[in-house]
Amino acid sequence: MNGKTACRIYLIRHGETANAGEVCFNGHFDVDLSDQGKAQSRRIAEALKNLPIKAIYSSDLKRTQIGAQYVAVEHDLKHTPCEELRELAFGDWEGLSVAEVNRKYPDKLKERLNNIEQFHVEGGESFFQLRDRVIPKFNEIISMHPHDSIIILCHGGVIRTILAHVLEVPIKNLFRINQHYASVNIIQYYEGGDPVVELMSGSHVNIHPPDSPDKKMSIQ
């Protein structure tokens, strides 16, 4: 870690979805948040309200826009929805539960687990394709905010893809990065140095502004 701090990104997963109990392949399926998910989103917005946020980005799907709107109100900003930040497209599996997919496509589910980088459902995307969609947009966002603190509120697969890119983790190891609903992660860029990542849980999150002495603000 060298040099002065540059762009600081609060990378946040959306709250719990309305169909979370079924464990579904939501992808581009525009599912709403559950009451718990909306409460999680409000708690995150409250925890972030005193930070010097300059811009807020989300995907264009409802489950991320709800949380982005809560945060935007606290900072008197408008959030920017980006189609490129959508979750992995699951094609024919969109909106189906894991149990349904296991019944209908048991061999395909095994194939996915054995070839996570390149496997894609009919009409959907592979994680390589997701990376090729997400990372150029991520880099564009960073380039527009070289010295700002910003929020990107998106999806589990997108967040894993961004973190894998920043940490130089192979796509095949993507699911070694866990992301609960409403997880908050921080990516801190430095001038002339490598970025540093803080991975945080959704159940207890320490959120701190740049160069804070105590660096603690909790969400319970």
VEXVEX-76968 format. One record per residue: x, y, z of N, C-alpha, C in turn; chain. Coordinates in Angstrom, 3 decimals. Last residue first. Example, Ala and Ser with C-alpha at 12.3 -4.5 7.8 and 13.67 -1.06 7.14 Angstrom:
BEGIN
12.850/-2.250/7.080/13.670/-1.060/7.140/12.900/0.030/7.870/A
13.190/-5.690/7.800/12.300/-4.500/7.800/13.200/-3.300/7.800/A
***
This chain:
BEGIN
-26.452/-3.325/13.376/-26.782/-4.552/14.114/-27.933/-5.269/13.428/A
-23.829/-1.653/12.084/-25.210/-2.012/11.783/-25.468/-3.316/12.520/A
-21.542/0.797/13.388/-22.090/-0.553/13.299/-23.522/-0.579/12.804/A
-18.576/2.152/12.686/-19.978/2.524/12.732/-20.727/1.235/12.467/A
-15.222/2.960/13.081/-16.303/2.047/13.438/-17.654/2.743/13.429/A
-12.741/4.357/13.018/-13.136/3.498/11.918/-14.254/2.528/12.288/A
-11.403/6.123/14.600/-11.890/4.909/15.247/-12.369/3.883/14.221/A
-10.423/7.989/12.654/-9.568/7.524/13.751/-10.070/6.226/14.366/A
-10.735/7.652/9.114/-11.403/7.823/10.397/-10.528/7.291/11.521/A
-9.858/7.545/6.467/-8.967/8.118/7.476/-9.662/8.405/8.804/A
-13.147/7.487/5.143/-11.704/7.512/4.900/-10.955/8.194/6.032/A
-15.541/6.054/7.518/-15.137/7.000/6.474/-13.636/6.949/6.249/A
-16.651/2.686/7.960/-15.902/3.848/8.437/-15.530/4.755/7.282/A
-18.593/0.164/9.201/-18.459/1.095/8.086/-17.741/2.328/8.599/A
-18.898/-3.054/10.003/-18.161/-1.865/10.430/-17.951/-0.980/9.208/A
-21.759/-4.992/10.395/-20.884/-4.314/9.449/-20.209/-3.132/10.120/A
-23.317/-7.896/10.723/-22.640/-6.896/11.570/-21.572/-6.242/10.718/A
-24.625/-9.156/8.634/-25.242/-9.184/9.955/-24.600/-8.191/10.914/A
-23.179/-9.075/6.292/-24.430/-8.336/6.333/-25.045/-8.272/7.713/A
-19.586/-8.600/6.590/-20.806/-9.384/6.699/-22.038/-8.495/6.703/A
-17.033/-7.576/4.281/-17.830/-7.407/5.493/-19.121/-8.194/5.427/A
-13.775/-7.090/3.257/-14.969/-7.889/3.059/-15.752/-7.902/4.359/A
-11.880/-4.593/1.968/-12.435/-5.057/3.240/-13.732/-5.799/2.933/A
-9.031/-4.314/-0.077/-10.439/-4.688/0.037/-10.760/-5.091/1.467/A
-6.957/-2.040/-1.779/-7.157/-2.857/-0.583/-8.655/-3.086/-0.405/A
-5.040/-1.722/-4.815/-6.253/-1.516/-4.027/-6.323/-2.479/-2.843/A
-1.555/-0.775/-4.878/-2.614/-1.739/-5.138/-3.856/-1.414/-4.304/A
-0.398/2.566/-5.836/-0.387/1.323/-5.071/-1.550/0.418/-5.440/A
-0.593/5.076/-6.965/0.695/4.398/-7.036/0.760/3.102/-6.262/A
-3.124/5.968/-4.860/-2.287/6.462/-5.951/-0.932/5.754/-5.897/A
-5.413/3.391/-4.057/-4.319/4.283/-3.645/-3.547/4.734/-4.874/A
-8.800/2.432/-3.306/-7.696/2.592/-4.249/-6.694/3.593/-3.699/A
-10.646/0.250/-1.483/-9.905/1.508/-1.370/-8.755/1.511/-2.363/A
-13.718/-1.085/-1.216/-12.517/-1.154/-2.052/-11.858/0.218/-2.000/A
-15.702/-2.717/1.113/-15.037/-1.462/0.774/-13.816/-1.769/-0.085/A
-19.001/-4.101/1.378/-17.562/-4.270/1.175/-16.969/-2.912/0.804/A
-21.776/-5.323/2.995/-21.092/-4.094/2.588/-19.594/-4.390/2.513/A
-24.682/-7.317/2.443/-23.256/-7.214/2.772/-22.686/-5.907/2.237/A
-27.330/-7.820/1.860/-26.996/-6.556/2.536/-25.551/-6.501/3.027/A
-26.923/-11.337/1.900/-27.783/-10.183/1.612/-27.334/-8.993/2.462/A
-23.419/-12.295/1.753/-24.777/-12.387/2.273/-25.609/-11.210/1.755/A
-21.016/-13.682/-0.006/-21.713/-12.390/0.022/-23.142/-12.610/0.492/A
-17.734/-15.127/-0.164/-19.132/-15.186/0.281/-19.730/-13.783/0.331/A
-15.663/-16.455/-2.374/-15.972/-15.127/-1.834/-17.448/-15.132/-1.446/A
-15.667/-18.801/-3.567/-14.917/-18.770/-2.312/-15.047/-17.401/-1.658/A
-16.840/-18.482/-5.979/-17.722/-18.752/-4.847/-16.966/-19.047/-3.554/A
-14.656/-18.074/-7.752/-15.577/-16.992/-7.435/-16.371/-17.242/-6.161/A
-12.731/-19.631/-8.857/-12.770/-19.559/-7.391/-13.754/-18.510/-6.880/A
-12.892/-19.238/-11.554/-13.263/-20.567/-11.053/-13.366/-20.595/-9.528/A
-11.803/-16.713/-11.905/-13.255/-16.853/-11.904/-13.684/-18.209/-11.334/A
-9.008/-16.035/-9.723/-9.584/-16.657/-10.919/-11.103/-16.830/-10.789/A
-8.366/-12.831/-8.393/-8.803/-14.195/-8.085/-9.391/-14.806/-9.352/A
-7.538/-10.172/-8.133/-6.871/-11.076/-9.081/-7.109/-12.538/-8.727/A
-8.988/-8.379/-6.732/-8.052/-9.206/-5.967/-7.267/-10.193/-6.828/A
-10.568/-7.272/-8.750/-9.700/-6.395/-7.955/-8.615/-7.205/-7.236/A
-11.919/-9.590/-9.704/-11.103/-8.751/-10.599/-10.100/-7.923/-9.801/A
-13.264/-10.401/-7.416/-12.293/-11.309/-8.037/-11.360/-10.536/-8.971/A
-14.939/-8.177/-7.090/-13.919/-8.471/-6.075/-12.850/-9.409/-6.632/A
-16.548/-8.437/-9.407/-15.733/-7.238/-9.183/-14.615/-7.521/-8.192/A
-17.718/-10.959/-8.911/-16.940/-10.735/-10.124/-16.029/-9.520/-9.981/A
-19.109/-10.488/-6.533/-18.033/-11.490/-6.559/-17.119/-11.275/-7.765/A
-20.939/-8.600/-7.560/-19.974/-8.213/-6.524/-18.807/-9.201/-6.487/A
-22.382/-10.190/-9.344/-21.661/-9.009/-9.837/-20.587/-8.594/-8.836/A
-23.532/-12.076/-7.633/-22.633/-12.505/-8.691/-21.789/-11.373/-9.237/A
-25.074/-10.310/-5.903/-24.041/-11.206/-5.400/-23.040/-11.635/-6.457/A
-25.537/-6.903/-7.144/-25.935/-8.286/-6.916/-24.754/-9.163/-6.499/A
-25.437/-3.545/-5.894/-25.779/-4.478/-6.961/-26.017/-5.890/-6.431/A
-24.392/-0.389/-5.593/-25.309/-1.321/-4.943/-25.833/-2.282/-6.007/A
-21.714/1.497/-5.000/-22.248/0.642/-6.063/-23.086/-0.426/-5.369/A
-20.861/4.751/-3.998/-21.573/3.516/-3.667/-21.962/2.804/-4.954/A
-17.784/6.568/-3.386/-19.008/6.269/-4.122/-19.610/4.963/-3.645/A
-15.612/9.153/-2.815/-16.242/7.994/-2.188/-17.578/7.775/-2.879/A
-13.123/10.242/-5.259/-14.404/10.312/-4.551/-14.715/9.022/-3.790/A
-11.124/10.515/-7.098/-10.811/10.863/-5.703/-12.068/10.919/-4.835/A
-12.094/9.671/-9.599/-10.735/9.283/-9.185/-10.405/9.571/-7.730/A
-14.604/8.989/-11.030/-14.525/9.390/-9.616/-13.140/9.072/-9.046/A
-14.500/7.997/-13.546/-15.271/9.237/-13.373/-15.162/9.781/-11.942/A
-13.138/5.636/-13.243/-12.466/6.713/-13.977/-13.192/8.044/-13.824/A
-15.078/4.058/-11.988/-13.885/4.488/-11.240/-13.225/5.685/-11.921/A
-16.796/3.669/-14.180/-17.274/4.368/-12.982/-16.095/4.895/-12.167/A
-15.131/2.177/-15.880/-15.637/3.480/-16.316/-16.101/4.302/-15.113/A
-14.806/-0.148/-14.380/-13.638/0.705/-14.657/-14.053/2.101/-15.110/A
-17.482/-1.071/-14.484/-16.836/-0.781/-13.201/-15.646/0.153/-13.398/A
-17.717/-1.536/-17.229/-18.554/-0.517/-16.586/-17.966/-0.110/-15.246/A
-15.810/-3.623/-17.577/-15.656/-2.338/-18.283/-16.501/-1.218/-17.668/A
-17.009/-5.583/-15.784/-15.731/-4.932/-15.472/-15.489/-3.660/-16.288/A
-19.491/-6.581/-16.887/-19.437/-5.785/-15.654/-18.153/-4.974/-15.527/A
-19.037/-8.065/-19.251/-20.066/-7.016/-19.208/-19.834/-6.047/-18.057/A
-17.078/-9.869/-18.623/-16.851/-8.996/-19.776/-17.892/-7.888/-19.879/A
-18.327/-11.197/-16.471/-17.115/-10.394/-16.251/-16.900/-9.397/-17.388/A
-20.342/-12.526/-17.924/-20.687/-11.538/-16.894/-19.503/-10.615/-16.631/A
-18.769/-14.242/-19.456/-19.554/-13.194/-20.124/-19.993/-12.117/-19.141/A
-17.760/-15.838/-17.400/-16.831/-15.104/-18.257/-17.563/-13.955/-18.960/A
-20.117/-16.946/-16.469/-19.438/-15.958/-15.621/-18.340/-15.215/-16.386/A
-22.544/-16.960/-19.180/-21.513/-17.580/-18.352/-20.896/-16.512/-17.453/A
-26.087/-16.326/-19.474/-24.681/-15.937/-19.573/-23.791/-16.877/-18.777/A
-28.955/-17.625/-21.366/-28.294/-16.943/-20.256/-26.828/-16.642/-20.535/A
-30.087/-19.218/-23.280/-30.583/-17.847/-23.162/-29.930/-17.045/-22.059/A
-29.386/-22.056/-21.452/-29.939/-21.568/-22.717/-30.560/-20.184/-22.514/A
-26.786/-21.283/-19.105/-28.092/-21.839/-19.411/-28.531/-21.302/-20.766/A
-23.288/-21.910/-19.265/-24.411/-20.976/-19.290/-25.680/-21.738/-19.665/A
-19.936/-22.330/-18.157/-21.293/-22.867/-18.291/-22.310/-21.731/-18.387/A
-17.476/-21.184/-17.624/-17.973/-21.171/-18.991/-19.406/-21.661/-19.162/A
-16.946/-21.252/-14.815/-16.526/-20.114/-15.648/-17.296/-20.038/-16.964/A
-17.841/-23.627/-13.702/-18.509/-22.389/-13.305/-18.147/-21.215/-14.224/A
-18.060/-26.497/-14.066/-17.485/-25.578/-15.074/-18.073/-24.187/-14.876/A
-19.318/-27.921/-12.097/-18.008/-28.401/-12.548/-17.322/-27.466/-13.538/A
-21.745/-26.657/-11.780/-20.847/-26.718/-10.634/-19.424/-27.113/-11.043/A
-22.851/-27.126/-14.319/-22.567/-25.755/-13.866/-21.552/-25.762/-12.726/A
-23.203/-29.882/-14.248/-22.278/-29.297/-15.222/-21.880/-27.886/-14.810/A
-25.198/-30.051/-12.321/-23.876/-30.634/-12.042/-22.826/-30.047/-12.976/A
-27.229/-28.840/-13.772/-26.807/-28.245/-12.505/-25.425/-28.769/-12.117/A
-27.516/-30.616/-15.883/-27.037/-29.261/-16.152/-26.542/-28.576/-14.877/A
-28.601/-32.846/-14.616/-27.273/-32.947/-15.237/-26.669/-31.572/-15.492/A
-31.127/-31.863/-13.732/-30.112/-32.327/-12.771/-28.708/-32.403/-13.360/A
-33.406/-30.115/-14.471/-32.126/-30.134/-15.189/-30.990/-30.655/-14.295/A
-35.660/-30.519/-12.835/-35.825/-30.400/-14.284/-34.520/-30.593/-15.059/A
-34.700/-30.730/-10.194/-35.655/-31.706/-10.711/-35.680/-31.715/-12.240/A
-33.031/-28.534/-10.007/-32.473/-29.863/-9.738/-33.387/-30.966/-10.259/A
-34.836/-26.482/-10.434/-33.779/-26.705/-11.419/-33.202/-28.111/-11.248/A
-36.323/-26.745/-8.058/-36.966/-26.917/-9.370/-35.940/-27.221/-10.452/A
-34.334/-26.164/-6.130/-35.024/-27.464/-6.110/-35.684/-27.756/-7.452/A
-33.716/-23.546/-6.750/-32.683/-24.562/-6.932/-33.318/-25.950/-6.973/A
-36.503/-22.029/-8.511/-35.757/-22.372/-7.300/-34.700/-23.414/-7.628/A
-36.581/-19.640/-11.190/-36.787/-20.990/-10.672/-35.982/-21.194/-9.390/A
-35.928/-17.164/-12.239/-37.025/-17.227/-11.286/-37.288/-18.604/-10.710/A
-34.461/-18.563/-15.099/-34.854/-17.325/-14.412/-36.077/-17.536/-13.515/A
-33.598/-20.648/-16.611/-33.714/-20.883/-15.165/-34.227/-19.662/-14.393/A
-33.258/-19.804/-19.193/-34.414/-20.657/-18.914/-34.608/-20.927/-17.419/A
-31.228/-17.186/-18.077/-31.968/-17.744/-19.197/-33.190/-18.542/-18.774/A
-29.769/-15.906/-16.154/-29.936/-17.354/-16.017/-30.827/-17.972/-17.093/A
-27.338/-13.422/-16.097/-28.586/-13.854/-16.732/-28.669/-15.378/-16.684/A
-26.040/-11.966/-13.159/-25.865/-12.957/-14.214/-27.220/-13.367/-14.772/A
-27.481/-8.689/-12.473/-26.998/-10.013/-12.090/-26.771/-10.874/-13.332/A
-26.448/-5.511/-13.897/-27.426/-6.564/-13.598/-26.731/-7.857/-13.182/A
-24.789/-3.524/-14.703/-24.576/-4.044/-13.347/-25.641/-5.064/-12.932/A
-25.649/-2.605/-17.140/-24.440/-3.436/-17.124/-24.178/-4.069/-15.764/A
-27.697/-0.866/-16.562/-28.048/-2.209/-17.019/-26.853/-3.151/-16.954/A
-27.734/1.213/-13.846/-26.910/0.763/-14.972/-27.277/-0.667/-15.336/A
-28.990/4.179/-12.304/-29.168/2.748/-12.605/-28.396/2.373/-13.871/A
-27.788/6.398/-10.060/-27.702/6.099/-11.490/-27.881/4.606/-11.716/A
-29.558/8.478/-7.705/-28.723/7.331/-8.042/-28.806/7.065/-9.543/A
-29.193/11.798/-6.628/-29.931/10.868/-7.468/-29.023/9.689/-7.791/A
-28.908/12.957/-3.216/-28.361/12.649/-4.528/-29.380/11.854/-5.336/A
-29.046/13.357/-0.460/-29.614/14.346/-1.379/-28.993/14.207/-2.771/A
-28.361/11.340/1.177/-27.262/12.186/0.674/-27.737/13.263/-0.300/A
-30.688/10.000/1.788/-29.838/10.443/2.904/-28.753/11.424/2.451/A
-31.565/9.326/-0.788/-32.323/10.304/0.012/-31.460/10.860/1.132/A
-29.737/7.329/-1.490/-29.749/8.602/-2.213/-30.478/9.694/-1.435/A
-30.464/5.185/0.132/-29.177/5.847/0.352/-29.171/7.234/-0.293/A
-32.965/4.558/-1.005/-32.855/4.868/0.424/-31.570/5.645/0.706/A
-32.159/3.982/-3.633/-33.025/5.138/-3.380/-32.992/5.543/-1.905/A
-30.720/1.640/-3.288/-30.029/2.836/-3.781/-30.845/4.093/-3.518/A
-32.754/-0.141/-2.506/-31.697/0.227/-1.569/-30.971/1.488/-1.989/A
-34.217/-0.151/-4.961/-34.858/0.192/-3.685/-33.804/0.658/-2.680/A
-32.421/-1.065/-6.871/-32.849/0.335/-6.923/-33.531/0.770/-5.626/A
-32.154/-3.777/-6.386/-31.029/-2.890/-6.066/-31.465/-1.423/-6.035/A
-34.662/-4.766/-7.058/-34.093/-5.129/-5.753/-32.860/-4.310/-5.392/A
-35.188/-3.862/-9.712/-35.907/-3.311/-8.562/-35.186/-3.572/-7.240/A
-32.412/-3.169/-11.862/-33.427/-4.071/-11.326/-33.942/-3.563/-9.986/A
-30.286/-1.822/-12.855/-31.606/-1.266/-13.159/-32.738/-2.183/-12.704/A
-27.807/-1.504/-10.231/-28.316/-2.078/-11.477/-29.675/-1.434/-11.750/A
-26.428/1.702/-9.172/-27.066/0.411/-8.919/-27.303/-0.261/-10.259/A
-24.502/4.279/-7.597/-24.850/3.487/-8.777/-25.531/2.199/-8.329/A
-23.921/7.492/-6.474/-24.536/6.207/-6.138/-24.946/5.517/-7.432/A
-21.472/9.859/-5.325/-22.289/9.271/-6.386/-22.766/7.889/-5.953/A
-20.274/10.817/-3.026/-20.430/11.738/-4.157/-21.314/11.186/-5.263/A
-20.275/10.699/0.482/-20.615/10.012/-0.760/-20.890/11.026/-1.871/A
-18.906/10.894/3.138/-18.859/11.890/2.047/-19.106/11.258/0.676/A
-21.214/9.673/5.661/-20.021/9.519/4.825/-20.068/10.485/3.644/A
-23.521/9.655/7.092/-22.531/10.677/7.432/-21.238/10.570/6.623/A
-25.048/7.464/6.141/-25.513/8.833/5.901/-24.484/9.915/6.216/A
-24.672/4.771/6.453/-23.832/5.469/5.478/-24.073/6.975/5.416/A
-26.581/3.923/8.251/-25.171/3.789/8.624/-24.253/4.590/7.709/A
-28.922/4.378/6.762/-28.694/5.106/8.017/-27.220/5.079/8.391/A
-28.587/2.498/4.731/-28.672/3.927/4.404/-28.396/4.778/5.638/A
-28.704/0.147/6.266/-27.478/0.500/5.556/-27.463/1.991/5.226/A
-31.358/0.266/7.121/-30.273/0.294/8.114/-28.939/0.664/7.458/A
-32.741/0.045/4.692/-32.862/1.279/5.479/-31.741/1.387/6.506/A
-32.025/-2.560/3.972/-31.634/-1.432/3.114/-31.707/-0.112/3.866/A
-33.276/-4.041/5.972/-31.817/-4.081/5.844/-31.313/-2.879/5.040/A
-35.928/-3.475/5.288/-35.402/-3.018/6.579/-33.874/-3.019/6.567/A
-36.058/-4.777/2.855/-36.249/-3.322/2.884/-35.727/-2.734/4.195/A
-35.693/-7.410/3.723/-34.739/-6.804/2.801/-34.840/-5.292/2.775/A
-37.995/-7.787/5.266/-36.681/-7.831/5.911/-35.622/-7.168/5.029/A
-39.887/-7.693/3.258/-39.919/-6.658/4.300/-38.582/-6.603/5.034/A
-38.027/-8.450/0.211/-38.930/-8.790/1.301/-38.989/-7.621/2.285/A
-37.877/-6.820/-2.979/-37.293/-7.146/-1.684/-38.396/-7.593/-0.730/A
-38.965/-8.404/-6.102/-38.968/-7.336/-5.098/-38.140/-7.765/-3.886/A
-37.442/-9.448/-9.191/-38.096/-9.749/-7.919/-37.981/-8.563/-6.962/A
-37.112/-9.716/-12.153/-37.192/-8.470/-11.382/-37.985/-8.656/-10.085/A
-34.591/-11.690/-13.457/-35.965/-11.725/-12.950/-36.124/-10.594/-11.934/A
-31.966/-11.885/-14.038/-32.643/-10.678/-14.527/-34.117/-10.644/-14.122/A
-31.359/-13.855/-11.241/-30.779/-13.272/-12.439/-31.418/-11.953/-12.825/A
-32.493/-15.837/-9.504/-33.237/-14.630/-9.890/-32.676/-13.953/-11.131/A
-32.864/-18.799/-8.641/-31.973/-18.201/-9.634/-32.671/-16.950/-10.174/A
-33.715/-18.992/-5.095/-34.013/-18.963/-6.532/-32.861/-18.410/-7.373/A
-34.676/-20.013/-2.340/-33.329/-20.015/-2.936/-33.449/-20.119/-4.456/A
-37.014/-19.668/-0.945/-36.978/-20.749/-1.932/-35.604/-20.923/-2.567/A
-36.646/-17.446/0.621/-36.882/-18.731/1.283/-36.803/-19.917/0.348/A
-36.546/-15.300/-1.152/-35.293/-15.813/-0.579/-35.471/-17.189/0.062/A
-38.402/-13.838/-2.526/-38.411/-15.296/-2.709/-37.175/-15.970/-2.115/A
-37.853/-11.207/-1.911/-39.158/-11.737/-1.507/-39.239/-13.257/-1.655/A
-34.405/-10.905/-0.748/-35.474/-10.858/-1.752/-36.748/-11.524/-1.241/A
-32.468/-8.809/1.377/-33.132/-10.101/1.158/-34.295/-9.955/0.161/A
-30.662/-6.119/-0.330/-31.249/-6.830/0.792/-31.936/-8.119/0.375/A
-27.699/-6.057/-2.477/-29.081/-5.726/-2.129/-29.569/-6.558/-0.937/A
-24.333/-5.434/-1.503/-25.337/-6.342/-2.076/-26.722/-5.908/-1.598/A
-22.044/-2.858/-2.261/-23.110/-3.359/-1.381/-24.027/-4.323/-2.131/A
-19.172/-1.221/-1.899/-19.774/-2.206/-2.794/-20.766/-3.033/-1.976/A
-17.902/1.778/-1.850/-18.714/0.953/-0.967/-19.554/0.049/-1.866/A
-14.747/2.830/-2.801/-16.014/2.274/-3.268/-16.655/1.439/-2.170/A
-12.727/5.526/-3.387/-13.170/4.601/-2.332/-14.581/4.139/-2.697/A
-9.885/6.734/-5.172/-11.304/6.350/-5.158/-11.598/5.324/-4.061/A
-7.195/7.318/-3.076/-7.894/7.798/-4.275/-9.358/7.390/-4.159/A
-4.717/8.197/-0.702/-5.956/7.509/-1.037/-6.596/8.151/-2.260/A
-1.235/8.315/-1.696/-2.448/8.904/-1.126/-3.670/8.101/-1.529/A
1.198/5.599/-1.307/0.576/6.782/-1.881/-0.678/7.233/-1.174/A
0.798/2.020/-1.055/1.615/3.225/-1.163/0.762/4.393/-1.636/A
0.853/-1.194/0.000/0.000/0.000/0.000/0.882/1.234/0.000/A
***
